[in-house]
Amino acid sequence: MAKRKRKNSYQQALPKWVISVFAVIAVILSILTFGGDMIGLDTSLLTECMNTIDRILYGGPTSPTPTLPTSGQAKVYIIDVGQGESILITTEEKSMLIDAGENNMGDDVLAFLDTLGLEKIDYAIATHPHSDHIGGLDTVMQEIPVGEVFFGPIPDKIVPTTKTFEDVLDVIEEKDIPLSTTTPGQTIDLGSGAVVTILGPVTEDIDDLNNTSVVCRLDFGETSFLFNGDQETPMEELLLQSGANLDCDMMTMGHHGSSTSSSQEYLDAVSPEYASISCGRGNKYGHPHEETVEKLEEMGVEYYRTDLSGNITFTSDGENISVRTEKP
């Protein structure tokens, strides 16, 4: 379970009656949000109101992790795109693609989608504008319909001018695909009781594109998955401080298993049973780093690597998670 949030000094300075009023309002909003999610209404305004109250009281989003009745299975595919990352989430109703690997991997991602019989993607998240994550996304969007694309907030001072980034934006404009910026606490309904919640980044005071990575969690029944992009330890620390619910059954290792991510404090908060590492065989960065692997082994986490196992499939029935790999 996620730890309780610590009160900040601003909250301590507020009169008790003000805190009580905000608390009552937050409870009412939480009930309305849950009810809205149950019947498929847009609850983004309610969620933002709750986050505003929580920033006043605690300094971070309080939005509850939605728990809806589940049907069928939710599947998380860690697609082998070499030294990059691409993740596909599917339910009986909808699909979400998180990144699409390097520029030369778009066709590989499309081929993988084709094996599943997917003819469209409902949502795509571009975690951050590095080519090993979004390079293949323009190819995917050119070939199959995508319902909506999400980017995280990117400060003006580090907005890239690379051809890779421009190519993605050009296709979004050409295909007239809705483009949105994520906010912490925002939820995306994948149907069948599966909900993706945006957790980070929790600040826009960022100097490194890795730390603009969209961090999100998938909840399906009693099972949960955490997707970290390339966020590094400074963002992990801020996410911990925000009080976000990080406790999950499975996590993707930040920055391809680099030692610059996955601090012990962060791993302890997530306390995963499973983990995946997206990396290319013999890559020049030495990913995953030995320090990261040692942490996972010491914690008894069952981890899988795309360089060794190929495509990795995590299947949830809402209660249990099973794992299948392309290579034994």
C-alpha positions in Angstrom: 0.0 0.0 0.0 1.1 3.5 -0.7 2.3 5.5 2.3 0.2 8.3 3.8 1.3 11.8 2.7 3.0 14.0 5.1 1.5 17.4 5.9 3.5 20.3 4.7 4.1 23.5 6.6 1.4 25.4 4.6 -1.2 23.0 5.8 -0.1 23.3 9.4 -0.6 27.1 9.1 -4.2 26.7 8.0 -7.0 27.0 10.6 -8.5 23.6 11.5 -11.9 24.5 10.3 -10.5 25.4 6.8 -8.8 22.0 6.6 -12.1 20.3 7.7 -14.1 22.1 5.0 -11.5 21.1 2.3 -11.5 17.5 3.5 -15.3 17.3 3.3 -15.3 18.7 -0.2 -12.5 16.3 -1.3 -14.6 13.3 0.0 -17.7 14.5 -2.0 -15.6 15.1 -5.1 -14.0 11.6 -4.7 -17.5 10.0 -4.6 -18.7 11.9 -7.6 -15.5 11.0 -9.5 -15.9 7.3 -8.8 -19.5 7.4 -9.8 -18.7 9.2 -13.0 -16.0 6.7 -13.9 -18.5 3.9 -13.3 -20.9 5.2 -15.9 -18.3 6.5 -18.3 -18.6 10.3 -17.8 -15.7 12.7 -18.2 -14.4 13.3 -14.7 -11.4 15.3 -15.6 -12.7 18.6 -14.1 -13.6 16.8 -10.8 -10.1 15.3 -10.7 -8.5 18.6 -11.2 -10.6 20.1 -8.4 -9.4 17.3 -6.1 -5.8 17.9 -7.1 -6.1 21.6 -6.5 -7.4 20.9 -3.0 -4.6 18.4 -2.4 -1.9 20.9 -3.5 -3.3 23.3 -0.9 -3.4 20.7 1.9 -0.6 18.3 1.0 1.4 19.5 -2.0 0.4 16.7 -4.4 -2.5 14.9 -6.1 -4.9 12.8 -3.9 -7.0 11.4 -6.7 -8.0 7.8 -5.6 -6.8 5.0 -7.8 -10.0 4.0 -9.6 -11.3 0.4 -8.9 -14.0 -0.7 -11.4 -15.7 -4.0 -12.1 -13.4 -5.9 -14.5 -14.2 -8.1 -17.5 -12.0 -10.3 -19.5 -8.3 -9.7 -19.5 -5.9 -6.8 -19.6 -2.6 -7.4 -21.3 0.6 -5.5 -21.1 3.1 -6.2 -24.0 6.7 -5.1 -23.6 7.6 -5.0 -27.3 11.2 -5.9 -28.2 12.4 -2.8 -30.1 16.1 -3.2 -29.3 17.7 -0.3 -27.4 14.5 1.6 -27.0 11.0 1.1 -25.5 7.5 0.4 -26.7 4.6 -0.9 -24.6 1.1 -1.9 -25.7 -1.8 -2.2 -23.3 -5.0 -4.0 -24.5 -8.4 -4.7 -22.9 -11.5 -6.2 -24.5 -12.5 -2.7 -25.4 -9.6 -0.4 -26.0 -5.8 -0.2 -26.6 -3.0 2.2 -25.6 0.5 2.4 -27.1 3.3 3.9 -24.9 6.2 4.8 -27.2 7.3 3.1 -30.3 11.1 2.7 -30.2 13.7 4.2 -32.5 13.1 5.6 -35.9 13.8 2.3 -37.6 11.4 0.4 -35.3 8.1 1.7 -36.4 7.5 -1.1 -38.9 8.4 -3.7 -36.2 5.8 -2.2 -33.9 3.3 -2.3 -36.7 4.1 -5.9 -37.4 3.6 -6.7 -33.8 0.2 -5.0 -33.8 -0.7 -6.9 -36.9 -0.1 -10.2 -35.2 -2.7 -9.2 -32.6 -5.2 -8.1 -35.3 -5.2 -4.5 -34.0 -6.4 -2.2 -36.7 -6.4 1.0 -34.6 -4.9 2.4 -31.4 -7.3 4.3 -29.1 -4.6 6.2 -27.2 -0.9 6.8 -27.6 1.5 8.2 -25.0 4.8 9.7 -26.1 6.6 9.6 -22.8 9.3 12.0 -23.8 10.9 13.3 -27.1 13.9 11.1 -27.4 14.2 9.1 -30.6 14.5 5.7 -28.8 11.0 6.2 -27.5 9.1 8.2 -30.1 11.2 7.6 -33.2 8.8 4.9 -34.6 5.6 6.7 -33.6 5.2 8.7 -36.8 5.4 5.5 -38.8 2.7 3.8 -36.7 0.4 6.9 -36.9 0.8 7.0 -40.7 -0.4 3.4 -41.1 -3.2 2.9 -38.6 -5.7 5.2 -36.9 -4.8 6.6 -33.5 -7.6 8.2 -31.4 -5.6 10.6 -29.3 -1.9 11.3 -28.5 -0.6 12.5 -25.1 2.7 14.2 -24.4 4.0 15.3 -21.0 4.7 19.0 -20.3 8.0 20.1 -21.9 9.5 23.4 -20.6 10.1 25.9 -23.4 13.8 26.0 -22.7 14.3 22.3 -23.6 11.7 21.8 -26.4 13.7 19.8 -28.9 14.1 20.8 -32.6 15.1 17.3 -33.8 13.7 15.9 -37.0 12.4 12.9 -35.0 10.3 15.2 -32.8 9.1 17.3 -35.8 8.2 14.2 -37.8 5.9 13.1 -35.0 4.2 16.5 -34.7 3.8 16.7 -38.5 2.0 13.4 -38.6 -0.3 14.4 -35.7 -1.1 17.6 -37.6 -1.5 15.8 -41.0 -3.9 13.2 -39.6 -5.7 15.7 -37.4 -5.1 13.5 -34.3 -6.2 15.2 -31.0 -3.1 16.1 -29.0 -3.2 16.6 -25.2 -0.8 17.4 -22.4 -0.9 15.1 -19.4 -1.5 16.3 -15.8 -0.9 14.3 -12.6 -4.1 12.7 -11.4 -5.6 12.5 -14.9 -7.3 9.2 -15.7 -7.8 7.5 -19.1 -10.5 4.8 -19.3 -9.4 1.7 -21.2 -12.7 0.0 -20.7 -13.4 -3.4 -19.1 -12.6 -1.9 -15.7 -9.0 -0.9 -16.7 -7.9 2.7 -15.9 -4.6 4.4 -16.6 -3.7 7.2 -14.1 -1.1 9.8 -14.9 1.4 10.2 -11.9 4.1 12.4 -13.3 6.0 14.5 -14.0 4.9 16.4 -10.9 6.8 19.6 -11.9 7.7 21.6 -15.0 10.9 22.8 -13.5 13.0 20.3 -15.5 16.3 20.6 -17.3 16.6 17.1 -18.8 14.3 15.5 -21.3 14.5 12.1 -19.6 12.8 13.7 -16.6 9.9 15.0 -18.6 8.9 11.3 -19.0 5.2 10.6 -18.5 4.9 8.2 -15.6 1.6 6.4 -15.3 0.0 3.3 -13.7 -2.6 0.8 -15.0 -5.1 -0.6 -12.5 -7.2 -3.6 -13.5 -9.1 -5.2 -10.6 -6.6 -6.1 -7.9 -3.6 -5.9 -10.2 -1.5 -2.9 -11.1 1.3 -1.9 -13.4 3.7 1.1 -13.3 5.3 2.6 -16.4 8.3 4.8 -15.7 9.7 6.0 -19.1 13.2 7.3 -18.7 12.6 9.3 -15.5 15.7 9.4 -13.2 16.2 9.6 -9.5 15.5 13.4 -9.1 12.0 12.8 -10.5 11.5 9.7 -8.5 12.2 11.6 -5.4 9.6 14.3 -6.3 7.1 11.6 -7.1 7.7 10.0 -3.7 7.2 13.4 -2.1 4.0 14.0 -3.9 2.3 11.1 -2.2 1.4 9.4 -5.5 0.3 5.8 -5.2 3.3 3.8 -6.5 2.6 0.4 -5.0 2.3 -1.9 -8.0 2.6 -5.6 -8.9 4.7 -4.9 -12.0 6.9 -2.0 -13.1 9.0 -1.1 -16.1 12.5 -0.2 -15.0 13.3 3.5 -15.6 15.8 4.4 -18.4 16.3 0.9 -19.6 17.7 -0.3 -16.3 20.2 2.5 -15.9 21.8 3.2 -12.5 20.6 6.8 -12.9 17.1 5.5 -12.2 15.4 3.1 -9.8 16.7 4.3 -6.4 16.2 1.8 -3.6 13.7 4.1 -1.9 11.6 4.2 -5.1 11.8 0.4 -5.6 10.7 -0.1 -2.0 7.7 2.2 -2.5 6.7 0.3 -5.6 7.5 -3.2 -4.1 6.9 -5.0 -7.4 6.6 -8.7 -7.9 7.6 -8.4 -11.6 9.7 -6.0 -13.6 10.7 -5.5 -17.2 13.8 -4.0 -18.7 13.7 -2.7 -22.3 17.2 -2.8 -23.8 19.1 -4.0 -26.8 21.5 -6.9 -26.8 25.1 -5.7 -26.3 24.1 -2.0 -26.3 26.8 0.6 -25.9 25.3 2.0 -22.7 25.7 -1.3 -20.7 22.0 -1.4 -19.9 20.8 -2.8 -17.7 23.5 -1.7 -15.2 24.7 -4.2 -12.7 23.6 -2.1 -9.8 20.0 -2.2 -11.0 20.0 -5.9 -11.5 21.5 -6.5 -8.1 18.7 -4.5 -6.5 16.0 -6.5 -8.2 17.6 -9.8 -7.3 18.1 -8.7 -3.6 14.4 -7.8 -3.5 13.4 -11.1 -5.1 11.7 -9.4 -8.0 11.0 -11.6 -11.1 12.4 -9.6 -13.9 12.5 -10.0 -17.7 14.7 -8.3 -20.3 13.8 -7.8 -23.9 17.4 -8.4 -25.0 17.2 -11.9 -23.6 13.5 -12.8 -23.7 12.2 -10.8 -26.8 8.6 -9.7 -26.5 7.2 -10.1 -23.0 3.5 -10.4 -22.2 1.9 -9.8 -18.8 -1.7 -11.0 -18.6 -4.0 -10.0 -15.8 -7.5 -11.5 -15.1 -8.0 -8.8 -12.5 -6.7 -11.0 -9.7 -3.5 -12.7 -10.9 -0.8 -11.9 -13.4 0.9 -14.4 -15.7 4.0 -13.9 -17.8 4.9 -15.3 -21.2 8.0 -14.5 -23.2 8.8 -14.9 -26.9 12.1 -16.6 -26.1 12.6 -19.2 -23.3 
